[in-house]
Amino acid sequence: MRRHDISSGLLYHWKDQYAKGRFDNPPTQEAALEERVRQLEQLVGKLTLENEFLKKAVQRGLLSPPKRSGASWLSIAPSSKAPKGGAN
């Protein structure tokens, strides 16, 4: 490494990039699985936020809970209370 003036940190970075398939080598199955896990984690995060948002809307009376007759969408319920200011 010293003979080519390459730091150990740079060599480690290159090895990591190579293992993830970011050079011209074909991507490994491990790199493809890691990418899929990353995508699924993002989806879980997005759906969790959406779920929490909808639960709060139902608690505040902005949405009515879905009927169990197979309908998968929520309808907007009329609110008898005036909306409170601020974001909670």
C-alpha positions as CSV (number, residue, x, y, z in Angstrom):
1,M,0.0,0.0,0.0
2,R,2.8,2.5,0.8
3,R,4.5,1.8,-2.4
4,H,1.4,3.1,-4.3
5,D,0.6,5.9,-1.8
6,I,-2.9,4.4,-1.0
7,S,-4.2,4.8,2.6
8,S,-5.7,1.9,4.4
9,G,-9.0,3.8,4.6
10,L,-9.2,4.2,0.9
11,L,-8.4,0.6,0.3
12,Y,-11.1,-0.4,2.8
13,H,-13.6,1.9,1.0
14,W,-12.7,0.3,-2.4
15,K,-13.2,-3.2,-1.0
16,D,-16.6,-2.2,0.4
17,Q,-17.7,-0.7,-2.9
18,Y,-16.5,-3.7,-4.8
19,A,-18.4,-6.0,-2.5
20,K,-21.6,-4.0,-3.1
21,G,-21.2,-4.4,-6.8
22,R,-20.5,-0.7,-7.6
23,F,-17.6,-1.4,-9.9
24,D,-17.9,-3.2,-13.2
25,N,-18.2,-6.6,-11.6
26,P,-21.6,-8.3,-11.7
27,P,-23.6,-7.6,-8.5
28,T,-23.5,-10.3,-5.9
29,Q,-26.6,-11.9,-4.5
30,E,-25.8,-10.4,-1.1
31,A,-25.8,-6.9,-2.6
32,A,-29.1,-7.5,-4.3
33,L,-30.6,-8.7,-1.1
34,E,-29.3,-5.8,0.9
35,E,-30.9,-3.4,-1.7
36,R,-34.2,-5.2,-1.4
37,V,-34.1,-5.0,2.4
38,R,-33.4,-1.3,2.1
39,Q,-36.4,-0.8,-0.1
40,L,-38.7,-2.8,2.2
41,E,-37.5,-0.9,5.2
42,Q,-38.4,2.4,3.5
43,L,-41.8,1.0,2.6
44,V,-42.5,-0.2,6.2
45,G,-41.5,3.3,7.4
46,K,-43.8,5.0,5.0
47,L,-46.8,2.7,5.8
48,T,-46.1,3.1,9.5
49,L,-46.3,6.9,9.2
50,E,-49.5,6.7,7.1
51,N,-51.1,4.3,9.6
52,E,-50.3,6.6,12.6
53,F,-51.6,9.6,10.7
54,L,-54.9,7.8,9.9
55,K,-55.3,6.6,13.5
56,K,-54.9,10.2,14.8
57,A,-57.5,11.4,12.2
58,V,-60.0,8.8,13.4
59,Q,-59.3,9.7,17.1
60,R,-60.0,13.4,16.3
61,G,-63.2,12.6,14.4
62,L,-61.9,13.7,11.1
63,L,-62.4,10.3,9.5
64,S,-64.8,7.6,10.3
65,P,-63.5,4.1,10.8
66,P,-64.1,1.7,7.9
67,K,-67.1,-0.6,8.0
68,R,-66.2,-4.3,8.1
69,S,-68.3,-5.0,5.0
70,G,-65.3,-5.3,2.8
71,A,-64.8,-1.6,2.2
72,S,-61.1,-0.7,2.4
73,W,-61.3,3.1,2.1
74,L,-62.2,5.6,4.8
75,S,-64.8,8.2,4.3
76,I,-64.7,11.8,5.7
77,A,-66.9,12.2,8.7
78,P,-68.5,15.5,9.5
79,S,-66.9,17.1,12.5
80,S,-69.1,18.5,15.2
81,K,-66.2,20.1,16.9
82,A,-64.3,23.1,15.7
83,P,-60.7,22.2,14.8
84,K,-58.1,23.1,17.3
85,G,-55.1,25.2,16.3
86,G,-51.6,23.9,16.1
87,A,-50.2,20.6,14.9
88,N,-50.3,17.8,17.5
